[in-house]
Amino acid sequence: MEANNSEARLDIFTDNNYSNDGEPVLAGNITVSGTAGQSDGQGGREFNTLDEPISQTIKRDLSAVGTKFAAVLWPKEKQSLLREWDLWGPLILCTIMATILQGHGDEDGSEGDGGPQFAEVFVIVWVGAMIVTLNTKLLGGSISFFQSVCVLGYCLLPLVLSLVLCRVVLMANQNTALVIVRCIIVLAGFVWSTFASMQFLGDCNPPPRKALAVYPMFLFYLIVGWMVISHTAD
C-alpha cells in the first residue's frame, strides 16, 4: 500500500446475531485511508471486495486490462504497466495467438499443415518471456520477475493485431502484392512491440548493459513475428 500512500484498517465486530450453534456472527470492514478504494464520505476510503458483486470485479479487471492495452499502443507513460502488474492481458493475447496459429493434421494424424500446436505456442511465448526476464535480472535490472513478464506479454498486442490482419488478408486469393502487404503488417507489429517493450523496460537496466538487455527482447519478438508471417491459410 506504500506506493499509493494509503493505509488499510480491518475492523471486526459482532452484530448481536448468533448462529444456530450459539456462536456469535462476525462482521467487518476494510477501510483504506489514502488514494485507493471508493470514498466513504469521511476522508477515508472503503474497499470491501467480500461483498462486491462478481460482475463488478470482472468489470474492474477488464478495465485495468484495457488501460494496459492502450498504454502499449501509445507508450508515453512508462509506469502504467509496472505499477500494478497482472498476467490477464498476456494470457488473453497468448490464447488468441495460439488459437489462430494452431496447426491442423490429417485425419490419420500422420501429416499436417506444419503449423504449431496450441500448447507449442504457449510454451514458445511464456518460456521466451521468462528467458528474457531472467536475462534482465542477471544484468542487474531493477524490476521484479512478474513485472517484466507482464510487460513482455502485454507488448505482444501489436503482433497479435498483425496476426488478425494477416488472417483477413489470407482470405483473398494470394499473390505477390498480398505477400508484401502481409510482410509490411508483420514488420510494423514487430517494430511497435519491440519499441513499446523498450519504452517500459529500457530504464530498468544499467546504461552500460542496456544493449545486452534489449537484444533478447529483439529476438523474442522476432521469433513471434516469424510465426505470424509464416502462418498460411488452412
Summary of the structure (lengths in Angstrom):
residues: 234
radius of gyration: 23.3
end to end distance: 50.3
largest distance: 79.8
contacts: 659
relative contact order: 0.11
helix: 57%
strand: 12%
